Amino acid sequence: MSLANLITQYAVQYGFRIMGAILVIIAALFVANSVGRLFERWLNKQDLEPPLRLLLLRLLKALLVILGVLIALDQLGVQIAPLVAGLGVAGLGVGLALQGVLSNVVAGLSIIFTKPYRVGEHISLLGVHGDVAKIDIFTTTLLHPDHSRIVIPNRKVVGEILHNFGTIRQLDLSIGVSYQTDIETTLRVLRELVAGHPQVLEDPAPIIGIAAFADSSITLSIRPWVPVASVGSAHIELNQAIIQRLRADGVDIPFPQREVRLLKPS
């Protein structure tokens, strides 16, 4: 039998099967994209984290494509049951080899569903802190106040003590004034000054009052709330505004002093 006859024979025997398999795969890709767009619109209306939306969308598309490939293989006469069993054994081997990666995935899903923190919140854990910039399936990325990025594997997050500051933080400012100071007037001035700062929040209200009685001064505490993104700038600006205003009002800001007496020997 000549080569041309052999090609013709195989083309007649398997040609329609191959064409049918190709059409099934094309249809599966089209259905996956169409259903994916509808599913994405529905997900956007739900209160879900962006990484979870992306994961669910990818899983749906992957399942539809895999289903199309299995149907195409069946069209070609391939036995699907042994193939599925082989894929299961291979998946088990890959899972054992990638235990660390899979633990990150499981931890990432736990974080996304339980929502111990969200993007934009300030958190502290494992000795580091920063604003949550991104939550992926494998890692959580924090933006440090010095604008460096901290990437934490998700398996390190689950089970650890986590301090979530949310989207606002309370500043802890203090200044010492003389015991001769009119405290009521000074506190009123500080409240007005703090309330006038553009980054200070009205709710929760700032806490301003006497914190301690030191040796040479009365310590006043100024604790306003500001957005996380404004912590650094608000801290500096308020400190400068407070010292300038108190000096302008003639408020005495003492410093520790010691009186030394020399006694003549008797």
C-alpha positions as CSV (number, residue, x, y, z in Angstrom):
1,M,0.0,0.0,0.0
2,S,1.4,3.3,-1.0
3,L,1.9,6.2,1.4
4,A,-0.8,8.2,-0.3
5,N,-3.3,5.4,0.1
6,L,-2.3,5.0,3.7
7,I,-2.8,8.7,4.5
8,T,-6.1,8.6,2.7
9,Q,-7.3,5.6,4.7
10,Y,-6.4,7.2,8.0
11,A,-7.9,10.5,7.0
12,V,-11.2,8.8,6.1
13,Q,-11.1,6.6,9.3
14,Y,-10.1,9.3,11.8
15,G,-10.6,12.6,10.0
16,F,-14.1,13.2,11.2
17,R,-13.2,12.2,14.8
18,I,-10.2,14.6,14.7
19,M,-12.4,17.4,13.3
20,G,-15.1,16.7,15.9
21,A,-12.5,16.8,18.7
22,I,-11.1,20.1,17.5
23,L,-14.6,21.6,17.2
24,V,-15.4,20.4,20.8
25,I,-12.3,22.1,22.2
26,I,-13.1,25.3,20.3
27,A,-16.7,25.2,21.6
28,A,-15.3,24.6,25.2
29,L,-13.0,27.6,25.0
30,F,-15.9,29.8,23.7
31,V,-18.3,28.5,26.4
32,A,-15.6,29.0,29.1
33,N,-15.1,32.7,28.0
34,S,-18.8,33.4,27.7
35,V,-19.7,31.8,31.0
36,G,-16.7,33.4,32.6
37,R,-17.8,36.9,31.6
38,L,-21.3,36.3,33.1
39,F,-19.8,34.7,36.2
40,E,-17.4,37.7,36.6
41,R,-20.3,40.1,36.5
42,W,-22.0,38.2,39.2
43,L,-18.9,38.0,41.3
44,N,-18.4,41.8,41.1
45,K,-21.7,42.2,42.8
46,Q,-20.7,40.0,45.7
47,D,-18.8,41.1,48.8
48,L,-15.7,39.0,48.0
49,E,-12.0,39.8,48.1
50,P,-10.4,40.4,44.6
51,P,-8.1,37.3,44.9
52,L,-11.0,35.1,45.7
53,R,-13.0,36.4,42.7
54,L,-10.0,35.8,40.4
55,L,-9.5,32.3,41.8
56,L,-13.2,31.3,41.4
57,L,-13.2,32.7,37.9
58,R,-10.1,30.8,36.9
59,L,-11.4,27.5,38.4
60,L,-14.7,27.8,36.5
61,K,-12.9,28.4,33.2
62,A,-10.4,25.6,33.9
63,L,-13.2,23.1,34.7
64,L,-15.1,23.9,31.5
65,V,-11.9,23.6,29.4
66,I,-11.0,20.3,31.1
67,L,-14.5,19.0,30.5
68,G,-14.2,19.9,26.8
69,V,-10.8,18.2,26.5
70,L,-12.3,15.0,28.0
71,I,-15.2,15.0,25.6
72,A,-12.7,15.6,22.7
73,L,-10.6,12.6,23.8
74,D,-13.7,10.5,24.0
75,Q,-14.5,11.5,20.4
76,L,-11.1,10.2,19.5
77,G,-11.8,6.9,21.1
78,V,-9.4,7.4,24.1
79,Q,-10.5,5.6,27.2
80,I,-11.1,8.4,29.8
81,A,-11.4,6.2,33.0
82,P,-7.7,5.0,33.0
83,L,-6.6,8.6,32.1
84,V,-8.5,10.1,35.0
85,A,-7.1,7.4,37.3
86,G,-3.6,8.2,36.0
87,L,-4.1,11.9,36.5
88,G,-5.3,11.2,40.1
89,V,-2.1,9.3,40.9
90,A,0.1,11.9,39.3
91,G,-1.8,14.6,41.2
92,L,-1.1,12.8,44.5
93,G,2.6,12.7,43.7
94,V,2.7,16.3,42.7
95,G,0.8,17.2,45.9
96,L,3.4,15.4,48.1
97,A,6.2,17.1,46.3
98,L,4.6,20.5,46.7
99,Q,3.4,20.4,50.3
100,G,4.8,23.8,51.1
101,V,3.1,25.4,48.1
102,L,-0.2,23.7,48.8
103,S,-0.1,24.8,52.5
104,N,0.2,28.3,51.3
105,V,-2.8,27.9,49.0
106,V,-4.9,26.4,51.8
107,A,-3.8,29.2,54.2
108,G,-4.5,31.8,51.5
109,L,-8.1,30.5,51.0
110,S,-8.5,30.5,54.8
111,I,-7.4,34.2,54.9
112,I,-9.7,35.1,52.0
113,F,-12.8,33.5,53.5
114,T,-12.3,34.4,57.1
115,K,-11.0,37.9,56.3
116,P,-8.8,38.6,59.4
117,Y,-7.6,41.6,57.4
118,R,-8.4,43.4,54.1
119,V,-6.4,45.4,51.6
120,G,-5.7,48.9,52.9
121,E,-5.7,47.9,56.6
122,H,-2.6,48.2,58.8
123,I,-1.5,44.9,60.5
124,S,1.3,43.7,62.7
125,L,2.5,40.1,62.9
126,L,5.6,38.0,63.0
127,G,7.6,41.1,64.2
128,V,6.8,43.2,61.1
129,H,4.0,45.7,60.4
130,G,2.6,47.6,57.4
131,D,-0.4,48.3,55.2
132,V,-1.9,45.4,53.4
133,A,-1.1,46.0,49.8
134,K,-2.1,42.7,48.2
135,I,-3.6,39.3,49.3
136,D,-2.7,36.5,46.9
137,I,-3.3,32.8,47.1
138,F,0.3,32.2,48.1
139,T,1.4,35.3,49.9
140,T,0.4,38.5,51.6
141,T,2.2,41.7,50.7
142,L,2.6,44.6,53.2
143,L,3.7,48.1,52.4
144,H,6.1,49.3,55.2
145,P,6.0,52.9,56.3
146,D,9.5,53.3,54.6
147,H,7.8,52.2,51.3
148,S,9.6,48.9,51.3
149,R,7.5,45.8,50.7
150,I,7.2,42.8,53.0
151,V,6.1,39.5,51.4
152,I,4.8,36.9,53.9
153,P,3.9,33.3,52.9
154,N,0.3,32.7,53.9
155,R,1.2,29.6,55.9
156,K,3.2,31.8,58.3
157,V,0.1,34.0,58.9
158,V,-2.5,31.4,59.8
159,G,-2.2,30.4,63.5
160,E,-0.1,33.5,64.5
161,I,-1.2,36.3,66.8
162,L,-2.2,39.2,64.5
163,H,-2.8,42.8,65.4
164,N,-5.2,44.5,62.9
165,F,-5.2,48.3,63.3
166,G,-7.8,48.7,60.6
167,T,-7.7,51.8,58.4
168,I,-7.1,54.3,61.1
169,R,-4.5,54.6,63.9
170,Q,-4.3,56.6,67.1
171,L,-1.3,58.9,67.5
172,D,0.4,59.1,71.0
173,L,1.8,62.6,71.5
174,S,2.7,64.2,74.7
175,I,4.3,67.5,76.0
176,G,5.2,68.7,79.5
177,V,4.1,72.2,80.7
178,S,4.9,74.0,83.9
179,Y,2.9,73.6,87.1
180,Q,2.1,77.3,86.9
181,T,0.3,76.8,83.6
182,D,-3.4,77.5,83.2
183,I,-4.2,73.8,82.4
184,E,-7.9,74.4,81.3
185,T,-6.9,77.1,78.8
186,T,-4.0,75.1,77.5
187,L,-6.2,72.0,77.0
188,R,-8.8,74.0,75.2
189,V,-6.1,75.4,72.9
190,L,-4.8,71.9,72.2
191,R,-8.3,70.6,71.4
192,E,-8.8,73.5,68.9
193,L,-5.4,73.0,67.3
194,V,-5.9,69.2,66.9
195,A,-9.5,69.5,65.6
196,G,-8.3,72.0,63.0
197,H,-5.7,69.6,61.5
198,P,-7.1,68.2,58.1
199,Q,-6.0,64.6,58.8
200,V,-7.5,64.3,62.3
201,L,-10.8,62.4,62.4
202,E,-13.8,63.7,64.3
203,D,-15.0,60.2,65.1
204,P,-13.4,58.6,67.1
205,A,-12.9,61.9,69.0
206,P,-9.3,62.8,70.0
207,I,-8.4,62.1,73.6
208,I,-6.6,65.1,75.2
209,G,-5.9,65.5,78.9
210,I,-3.4,65.2,81.7
211,A,-1.3,62.0,81.5
212,A,1.1,62.3,84.4
213,F,2.6,64.6,87.0
214,A,6.4,64.6,86.5
215,D,9.1,66.1,88.7
216,S,9.2,69.4,87.0
217,S,6.2,69.4,84.6
218,I,2.6,68.3,84.0
219,T,2.6,65.8,81.1
220,L,-0.3,66.5,78.7
221,S,-1.3,63.6,76.4
222,I,-2.7,64.3,72.9
223,R,-4.1,61.2,71.2
224,P,-6.0,61.9,68.0
225,W,-7.1,59.4,65.3
226,V,-5.8,59.7,61.7
227,P,-6.0,57.5,58.6
228,V,-3.3,54.9,58.3
229,A,-1.7,56.6,55.3
230,S,-1.3,59.9,57.2
231,V,0.3,58.6,60.4
232,G,3.8,59.8,59.7
233,S,3.0,63.2,58.3
234,A,0.3,63.9,60.9
235,H,2.6,63.0,63.8
236,I,5.3,65.4,62.6
237,E,2.9,68.3,61.7
238,L,1.0,68.1,65.0
239,N,4.2,68.1,67.1
240,Q,5.4,71.2,65.3
241,A,2.0,72.9,65.5
242,I,1.8,72.2,69.2
243,I,5.2,73.5,70.2
244,Q,4.8,76.6,68.0
245,R,1.3,77.4,69.5
246,L,2.3,76.9,73.1
247,R,5.4,79.0,72.7
248,A,3.4,81.7,71.0
249,D,0.9,81.7,73.9
250,G,3.8,82.0,76.4
251,V,3.2,78.6,77.9
252,D,6.3,77.5,79.9
253,I,7.7,74.2,78.7
254,P,10.2,73.2,81.4
255,F,13.1,70.8,81.3
256,P,14.5,68.7,84.1
257,Q,16.7,70.7,86.5
258,R,18.8,69.8,89.5
259,E,19.7,72.1,92.3
260,V,23.2,71.4,93.8
261,R,24.2,72.8,97.2
262,L,27.7,72.7,98.5
263,L,27.8,72.5,102.3
264,K,30.9,73.7,104.2
265,P,32.3,71.1,106.5
266,S,31.7,72.0,110.1
